[in-house]
Amino acid sequence: MTASGLTHFDDQGAAHMVDVSAKPVTDRVAVAEGFVVMAPETLALITEGRAKKGDVLSVARLAGIMGAKETARLIPLCHPLPITKVALDLTVVPARNAVRIEATVKTGGQTGVEMEALTAVSVACLTVYDMVKAVDRAMQIEGIRLLLKDGGKSGRYEAT
């Protein structure tokens, strides 16, 4: 770690990929969440299966899985990882007129999968937006955050 405490910068302040070669391979997990908030009518289209582009939640789930697998290609300093599990749970939250998306990503590796979980949620949220934007351009993607990470030197983190 550099004097600044930021591992993606060297002592001169230049960005670099962190060397994880000396780290042990351990089981690691990360869980992230996000919400797509929309008009009640839009949520009804999704829940009743009336969206013109098809089954919104199923397509978003697949997109999230694909997003997790592509994280190293999208985020410049992320390591490509042997992902062992990606699961997305999409839940309709009527009281909030929203779809809640939760992603769980696992690996046995030398670095964590937080970015993969966050990317999975982000891509799934964007896919929900894309599939029903024709009827509701005012949708908002909110609250994308890490809920849990476990494994590795820094141990366990749980959001409050």
Summary of the structure (lengths in Angstrom):
residues: 160
radius of gyration: 17.5
end to end distance: 26.5
largest distance: 55.5
contacts: 493
relative contact order: 0.26
helix: 30%
strand: 31%
